[in-house]
Amino acid sequence: QAIFSYDRCLPIKVETWDKVGEAQCLDNLGLAHFALGELRLAVEYYEQALALWRAEEDRAAYMATYETLGALHFLLGEHLRSIECYVQYLTLSQEVGDGAADHEVLLRLGISNAAI
């Protein structure tokens, strides 16, 4: 049901040049596919959203998407890619001075490194 709704919403956001709405739809599609265990498809949606968040300079959304991509790549056994995502998250976190969730990402980064 959620995927159907977001699939219908996405073209509307694209047609109306609503980049934030488009990125939100893509994030939500990624989340829905993540919940269904369709990890590769979730990665595709999150990577599309990441490009839009970057263009919109929404660092909070950009960081959240990197964190989720790190988890997805870890679950897919792509530990180096997971590490890259977590490092990107931490770099952005330092730039904005928001270290609230850094401890969690540092833990995941350590686990990803140990998995190599």
Secondary structure in CASP SS format (residue, H / E / C, confidence):
PFRMAT SS
TARGET T0000
AUTHOR 0000-0000-0000
METHOD secondary structure of the structure
MODEL  1
Q C 1.00
A H 1.00
I H 1.00
F H 1.00
S H 1.00
Y H 1.00
D H 1.00
R H 1.00
C H 1.00
L H 1.00
P H 1.00
I H 1.00
K H 1.00
V H 1.00
E H 1.00
T C 1.00
W C 1.00
D C 1.00
K H 1.00
V H 1.00
G H 1.00
E H 1.00
A H 1.00
Q H 1.00
C H 1.00
L H 1.00
D H 1.00
N H 1.00
L H 1.00
G H 1.00
L H 1.00
A H 1.00
H H 1.00
F H 1.00
A H 1.00
L C 1.00
G C 1.00
E C 1.00
L H 1.00
R H 1.00
L H 1.00
A H 1.00
V H 1.00
E H 1.00
Y H 1.00
Y H 1.00
E H 1.00
Q H 1.00
A H 1.00
L H 1.00
A H 1.00
L H 1.00
W H 1.00
R H 1.00
A H 1.00
E H 1.00
E C 1.00
D C 1.00
R H 1.00
A H 1.00
A H 1.00
Y H 1.00
M H 1.00
A H 1.00
T H 1.00
Y H 1.00
E H 1.00
T H 1.00
L H 1.00
G H 1.00
A H 1.00
L H 1.00
H H 1.00
F H 1.00
L H 1.00
L C 1.00
G C 1.00
E C 1.00
H H 1.00
L H 1.00
R H 1.00
S H 1.00
I H 1.00
E H 1.00
C H 1.00
Y H 1.00
V H 1.00
Q H 1.00
Y H 1.00
L H 1.00
T H 1.00
L H 1.00
S H 1.00
Q H 1.00
E H 1.00
V H 1.00
G C 1.00
D C 1.00
G C 1.00
A C 1.00
A C 1.00
D H 1.00
H H 1.00
E H 1.00
V H 1.00
L H 1.00
L H 1.00
R H 1.00
L H 1.00
G H 1.00
I H 1.00
S H 1.00
N H 1.00
A H 1.00
A C 1.00
I C 1.00
END
